[in-house]
Amino acid sequence: MDSSTKKRTPLFESSSFQTHNEHMDAIMPAAARPPLSPLLSIPFSKSKPFLTLPPPPLDPKPKTLAQTQQLHAQTLKAQAQPTLPLLNLLISSYIKHNQPTTALNLYAQIRRTQSHLDTFTIPSILKACAQLDDIDTGREIHGFVLKTGLDWDVFVHNSLIQMYAECGSIGNAAKMFDEMPERDVVSYSTMIRSYGRVKSFDEALGVVREMMGLGLRPSDVTMINMISLFADIGELRIGWPMHGYLIKNSFDGLPSVNAGSCLIDMYVKCGSVERARVVFDCMSERSTASWSALIAGYIRCQELESGMELFARMQRENVAPNVITMLSWVIECGIIRELALGKWLHAHMLRNGFQIPMNLGTALIDMYCKCGDINSARAFFDRMGERDIMTWTAMIMGYSQANCFDEAFELFGKMKDFKIRPNEMTVVNLLSLCAEAGALDRARWIHGLIDKRGIQIDVVLATSLVDTYAKCGDVEASYRVFEETRERDVCMWNAMINGLAMNGFGNEVLELFYRMEIEGVVKPNDITFIGVLRACSHSGLVAKGKQLFKRMACDFGLTPKVEHYGCMVDLLGRAGLLEEAQEMVKEMPMEPNVIVWGSLLAACKVHKNSELGEEAAQELLRLEPSNTGYNVLLSNIYALQKKWSSVAKLRTSMKDTGTRKVPGISSIELNGSVHEFITGDKSHSEIQRIYGMVDEMKRKLKLAGHVVDTSTVLLNVDEEEKENTLNYHSEKLAMAFGLISTAPGTPLRIVKNLRVCDDCHAATKLLSKIYGREIIVRDRNRFHHFSGGSCSCRDYW
């Protein structure tokens, strides 16, 4: 939010701060309670109860859509000018029965026939705009409100805030809130909920601080919004006092059913299912939501037996799960990758004749995909009678997560046949798949489709384009999208910084970082510094890296995390400063993890320091004994020392434990399809021509003076066998396929899942000159742009 906006008061620094410990003692022992934070100091009255009964419903009103339509028809038939209250009643009823378009048509009629509107019409019609996500009409109504002077009403102001927030324009909602001449508790409640929905938790807490500083008494709805906010933050220390406040201000010492259900949800999301169960057991009345929240919590905490016991009790007490209940349980199964329970829930629904609406069907597809059962997801998708854009996107997202490139694009192509228009989320998932596969042609095609279909490029989609182009090696296109985007958030800056870093543009990363700092609109975060330090590491900018690491805390107030120490160990290790790297590991304020030890081990392998490398490898095996990569690296270190008995012993141990070395896989995109190769692969349909090109490449390399570096083959075999292994590495097969399948001069783009070996790196430099090709290889760590016999990494990788 703009710095010029109204200054927030500190969160709950009121002198009337009360924690309500005496009321919490009645339901929970003091030892079970978390330490309190100075967050909540909510004023309350001892004489007046917090909860009030709702006013009686107004009569008469149409109860159903059919009654609404009948009243509307009678109004038209009467051929008399309908009164404004009657039109307001019709608009409100149409919105209630999910007919926003009809409500907007009635609004247009009012504008044509009535001399004035009142403060009941505007809020209702703004709800219709929110339901339709029609921000353009909402802006027009906003202009009309200003023109007619209806903006004096706080009810109208609150409705405008809600409309903007529901339409995704949180900036306009915040501006409306800050410019309000008068606010009520609904204003604050709406902004708390709106900020929480878009995960702007700091801003939401700022609104809570202001409300509490003014001494406003929160309504039940406001309290529920605040509890939901604290649940999303996941900070029990902040949310805990809310429980005591609700107890103190209720009729019988117990929260309402809705508030109790929200408390259960908060405790679950804060990782305390035990406290959630205490709330549940103390409730004198429970809703379906109460049962659902606690069972979902048991699933999330993987206490499946307790969850199923509660589900059985729920059935015994004749509480039937509804769509929202099943939806929450299926989602939790997807989160924890619990396929067996997810399938059981699906079968339970089918056995009991449960109608599965589209949103629940979409959640089932998402659950199957997240659990790795892509076939069941597609089978259910194909059986669904009705599917919306979210259903199609969930299936495409599943293919994207499973790296099923062709299947995802095949399904995307079918969307047109069913007249389903892709949205931002659909193309973001396809771009993610292109980024993973390095499929630049497909990424360009999607970008063109975005422009052709008029899909709005918001900051999320723009960030995805920046990231995809960078990961496909087209840094110019990535930077072009970055520059064309007017509103950039920290995620977009990070995508561009990391994109430049992985492509070896270390100095350019520093220039961009300093520009970000000078502009001051967006502040760097911890992820920004990971990208900057990684750029320094890959470019050998040791002094700059050390300086920026110190500035994290001094200038930006960011405490370095273990990932930042890992980057620094990598920076020092790559530069050969192994003793300094080892010293940093010893002085870390936290326990070194696999990232830190892995960086040190990789540096030891490059600089052939077997003693320190063995120490790092042993630490890695202690932390992750079944990790294949660390076993292989340790084996390679033994091989460098020619300790073949140690190599054999380690590989026998790997075989006995079922640990297998990850095979090298390289892929290349041609004509919209991605072709994959593994070392020694003979499965491709063009394998004869590919091997013929490999033989030609060998001859030309030999004539150019290339000597095969067999030191990279750390096996106890003869030199001829080592050379043969190197000649058929996966990237060379992919390169050979690219050479026989494209016109002379066409750039080749290859993606490899492992680090490029020394021999392949040296050979590719020569091949780029021999064949006059630009060859772009993205390995596990970075990009290598080969051209004219040299590489962008300057042999530092």
SULFEN-V495925 format. One record per backbone hydrogen bond with DSSP energy under -0.5 kcal/mol. CO is the residue of the C=O (numbers start at 1). NH is the residue of the N-H. If there is no record, write none. Layout:
co & nh
CO & NH
CO & NH
This chain:
co & nh
2 & 5
10 & 12
10 & 13
14 & 17
20 & 23
20 & 24
21 & 25
24 & 27
24 & 28
29 & 32
30 & 33
37 & 39
37 & 40
39 & 41
41 & 43
64 & 68
65 & 69
66 & 70
67 & 71
68 & 72
69 & 73
70 & 74
71 & 75
72 & 76
73 & 77
74 & 78
75 & 80
76 & 79
80 & 82
83 & 87
84 & 88
85 & 89
86 & 90
87 & 91
88 & 92
89 & 93
90 & 94
91 & 95
92 & 96
93 & 97
94 & 99
95 & 98
99 & 103
100 & 104
101 & 105
102 & 106
103 & 107
104 & 108
105 & 109
106 & 110
107 & 111
108 & 112
109 & 113
110 & 114
118 & 121
118 & 122
120 & 124
121 & 125
122 & 126
123 & 127
124 & 128
125 & 129
126 & 130
127 & 131
128 & 132
129 & 133
129 & 134
130 & 133
133 & 135
134 & 138
135 & 139
136 & 140
137 & 141
138 & 142
139 & 143
140 & 144
141 & 145
142 & 146
143 & 147
144 & 148
145 & 149
145 & 150
145 & 151
149 & 152
150 & 153
153 & 157
154 & 158
155 & 159
156 & 160
157 & 161
158 & 162
159 & 163
160 & 164
161 & 165
162 & 166
163 & 167
164 & 169
165 & 168
168 & 170
169 & 173
170 & 174
171 & 175
172 & 176
173 & 177
174 & 178
175 & 179
176 & 180
177 & 180
184 & 187
184 & 188
185 & 189
186 & 190
187 & 191
188 & 192
189 & 193
190 & 194
191 & 195
192 & 196
193 & 197
194 & 198
195 & 200
196 & 199
199 & 201
200 & 204
201 & 205
202 & 206
203 & 207
204 & 208
205 & 209
206 & 210
207 & 211
208 & 212
209 & 213
210 & 214
211 & 216
212 & 215
216 & 218
219 & 223
220 & 224
221 & 225
222 & 226
223 & 227
224 & 228
225 & 229
226 & 230
227 & 231
228 & 232
229 & 233
230 & 234
230 & 235
234 & 236
235 & 238
235 & 239
236 & 240
237 & 37
239 & 242
239 & 243
240 & 243
240 & 244
241 & 245
242 & 246
243 & 247
244 & 248
245 & 249
247 & 250
249 & 50
249 & 51
256 & 260
257 & 261
258 & 262
259 & 263
260 & 264
261 & 265
262 & 266
263 & 267
264 & 268
265 & 269
266 & 270
267 & 272
268 & 271
272 & 276
273 & 277
274 & 278
275 & 279
276 & 280
277 & 281
278 & 282
279 & 283
280 & 283
287 & 291
288 & 292
289 & 293
290 & 294
291 & 295
292 & 296
293 & 297
294 & 298
295 & 299
296 & 300
297 & 301
298 & 303
299 & 302
302 & 304
303 & 307
304 & 308
305 & 309
306 & 310
307 & 311
308 & 312
309 & 313
310 & 314
311 & 315
312 & 316
313 & 317
314 & 319
315 & 318
318 & 320
322 & 326
323 & 327
324 & 328
325 & 329
326 & 330
327 & 331
328 & 332
329 & 333
330 & 334
331 & 335
332 & 336
333 & 338
334 & 337
337 & 339
338 & 342
339 & 343
340 & 344
341 & 345
342 & 346
343 & 347
344 & 348
345 & 349
346 & 350
347 & 351
348 & 352
349 & 354
350 & 353
355 & 357
357 & 361
358 & 362
359 & 363
360 & 364
361 & 365
362 & 366
363 & 367
364 & 368
365 & 369
366 & 370
367 & 371
368 & 373
369 & 372
372 & 374
373 & 377
374 & 378
375 & 379
376 & 380
377 & 381
378 & 382
379 & 383
380 & 384
381 & 384
388 & 392
389 & 393
390 & 394
391 & 395
392 & 396
393 & 397
394 & 398
395 & 399
396 & 400
397 & 401
398 & 402
399 & 404
400 & 403
403 & 405
404 & 408
405 & 409
406 & 410
407 & 411
408 & 412
409 & 413
410 & 414
411 & 415
412 & 415
412 & 416
413 & 416
414 & 418
415 & 420
416 & 419
419 & 421
420 & 422
423 & 427
424 & 428
425 & 429
426 & 430
427 & 431
428 & 432
429 & 433
430 & 434
431 & 435
432 & 436
433 & 437
434 & 438
434 & 439
438 & 440
439 & 443
440 & 444
441 & 445
442 & 446
443 & 447
444 & 448
445 & 449
446 & 450
447 & 451
448 & 452
449 & 453
450 & 454
450 & 455
456 & 458
458 & 462
459 & 463
460 & 464
461 & 465
462 & 466
463 & 467
464 & 468
465 & 469
466 & 470
467 & 471
468 & 472
469 & 474
470 & 473
473 & 475
474 & 478
475 & 479
476 & 480
477 & 481
478 & 482
479 & 483
480 & 484
481 & 485
482 & 485
484 & 486
486 & 488
489 & 493
490 & 494
491 & 495
492 & 496
493 & 497
494 & 498
495 & 499
496 & 500
497 & 501
498 & 502
499 & 503
500 & 505
501 & 504
502 & 783
504 & 506
505 & 509
506 & 510
507 & 511
508 & 512
509 & 513
510 & 514
511 & 515
512 & 516
513 & 517
514 & 518
515 & 519
516 & 520
525 & 529
526 & 530
527 & 531
528 & 532
529 & 533
530 & 534
531 & 535
532 & 536
533 & 537
534 & 538
535 & 539
536 & 540
536 & 541
537 & 540
540 & 542
541 & 545
542 & 546
543 & 547
544 & 548
545 & 549
546 & 550
547 & 551
548 & 552
549 & 553
550 & 553
550 & 554
551 & 555
551 & 556
552 & 556
552 & 558
553 & 557
557 & 559
558 & 560
561 & 564
561 & 565
562 & 566
563 & 567
564 & 568
565 & 569
566 & 570
567 & 571
568 & 572
569 & 573
570 & 574
571 & 575
572 & 577
573 & 576
576 & 578
577 & 581
578 & 582
579 & 583
580 & 584
581 & 585
582 & 586
583 & 587
584 & 588
585 & 588
593 & 597
594 & 598
595 & 599
596 & 600
597 & 601
598 & 602
599 & 603
600 & 604
601 & 605
602 & 606
603 & 607
604 & 609
605 & 608
608 & 610
609 & 613
610 & 614
611 & 615
612 & 616
613 & 617
614 & 618
615 & 619
616 & 620
617 & 621
618 & 622
619 & 623
620 & 624
624 & 627
627 & 631
628 & 632
629 & 633
630 & 634
631 & 635
632 & 636
633 & 637
634 & 638
635 & 639
636 & 640
637 & 641
638 & 643
639 & 642
642 & 644
643 & 646
643 & 647
644 & 648
645 & 649
646 & 650
647 & 651
648 & 652
649 & 653
650 & 654
651 & 655
652 & 656
653 & 657
654 & 659
655 & 658
664 & 679
665 & 753
666 & 677
667 & 751
668 & 670
668 & 675
670 & 673
673 & 670
673 & 675
675 & 668
677 & 666
678 & 681
684 & 687
686 & 690
687 & 691
688 & 692
689 & 693
690 & 694
691 & 695
692 & 696
693 & 697
694 & 698
695 & 699
696 & 700
697 & 701
698 & 702
699 & 703
700 & 704
701 & 706
702 & 705
706 & 708
708 & 710
709 & 712
710 & 713
712 & 714
713 & 715
715 & 717
718 & 722
719 & 723
720 & 724
721 & 725
722 & 726
723 & 727
724 & 728
725 & 728
726 & 729
728 & 680
729 & 732
729 & 733
730 & 734
731 & 735
732 & 736
733 & 737
734 & 738
735 & 739
736 & 740
737 & 741
738 & 742
743 & 746
748 & 750
748 & 776
749 & 669
750 & 778
751 & 667
754 & 780
757 & 761
758 & 762
759 & 763
760 & 764
761 & 765
762 & 766
763 & 767
764 & 768
765 & 769
765 & 789
766 & 769
766 & 770
767 & 771
768 & 773
773 & 775
774 & 748
774 & 776
775 & 777
775 & 786
776 & 750
777 & 779
777 & 784
778 & 752
782 & 779
784 & 777
784 & 786
785 & 792
786 & 775
787 & 790
790 & 787
791 & 794
793 & 796
795 & 797
